[in-house]
Amino acid sequence: MPHSASAKKRVRQNEKRRIYNKSLKSEIKTRSKTLAEAVEAKDVEKSKALFRVVVSKIDKARKNNILHRNKAARLESKLARLLNQASS
């Protein structure tokens, strides 16, 4: 347990950040699954719109060091391939 005031504050800050990071990662996963479902249904317009949203979320997570840059690139590449399947 933290004893000093600053250590207690750090614990509070870390918990807030953990919850935010977890929610953002979860949202990325959920929207990726929704995109995959739209591709399965061959809904090209919806897929393109979802792709823009998901990539934006991934970039934001990458910028704030929530996702590693290579993982972000890998996810974006995977989603782009999925979108190309829907288009063709």
C-alpha positions in Angstrom: 0.0 0.0 0.0 1.3 3.5 -0.8 2.2 5.7 2.1 2.9 9.1 0.6 0.3 11.3 -0.9 2.0 11.3 -4.3 2.2 7.5 -4.3 -1.5 7.4 -3.5 -2.2 9.8 -6.4 -0.2 7.7 -8.8 -2.3 4.6 -7.8 -5.5 6.6 -8.6 -4.1 7.9 -11.9 -2.9 4.4 -13.0 -6.3 2.9 -12.3 -8.1 5.6 -14.3 -5.7 5.1 -17.2 -6.0 1.3 -17.0 -9.8 1.6 -17.3 -9.6 4.0 -20.2 -7.0 1.9 -22.1 -9.0 -1.3 -21.5 -12.2 0.4 -22.9 -10.4 1.6 -26.0 -8.9 -1.8 -26.7 -12.3 -3.4 -26.2 -13.9 -0.9 -28.6 -11.3 -1.6 -31.2 -12.0 -5.4 -30.9 -15.8 -4.9 -31.0 -15.7 -2.6 -34.1 -13.3 -5.0 -35.8 -15.7 -7.8 -35.3 -18.6 -5.6 -36.6 -16.5 -4.9 -39.7 -15.9 -8.6 -40.3 -19.6 -9.2 -40.1 -20.3 -6.4 -42.6 -17.8 -8.0 -44.9 -19.4 -11.4 -44.5 -22.8 -9.8 -45.4 -21.1 -8.2 -48.4 -22.2 -4.7 -47.4 -19.5 -2.7 -49.1 -20.6 0.8 -48.1 -21.0 -0.1 -44.4 -17.7 -1.9 -44.5 -15.9 1.2 -45.8 -17.5 3.4 -43.2 -16.6 1.0 -40.4 -13.0 0.6 -41.7 -12.5 4.4 -41.4 -13.8 4.4 -37.8 -11.7 1.4 -36.7 -8.5 2.7 -38.3 -9.1 6.0 -36.6 -9.4 4.3 -33.2 -6.3 2.2 -33.8 -4.3 5.3 -34.8 -5.5 7.1 -31.7 -4.5 4.1 -29.5 -1.1 4.0 -31.2 -0.5 7.7 -30.7 -1.2 7.4 -27.0 1.0 4.3 -26.7 -1.9 2.1 -25.8 -1.0 -0.2 -28.7 2.5 -0.9 -29.9 3.2 0.6 -33.3 3.7 -2.8 -34.9 0.5 -4.2 -33.5 -1.4 -1.2 -34.8 0.1 -1.6 -38.2 -0.7 -5.3 -38.2 -4.3 -4.7 -37.2 -4.8 -2.1 -39.9 -3.2 -4.4 -42.5 -5.5 -7.2 -41.5 -8.6 -5.0 -41.7 -7.5 -3.6 -45.1 -7.2 -7.1 -46.5 -10.6 -7.9 -45.1 -12.1 -4.8 -46.8 -10.4 -5.7 -50.1 -12.1 -9.1 -49.9 -15.5 -7.3 -49.6 -14.7 -5.0 -52.5 -13.7 -7.7 -54.9 
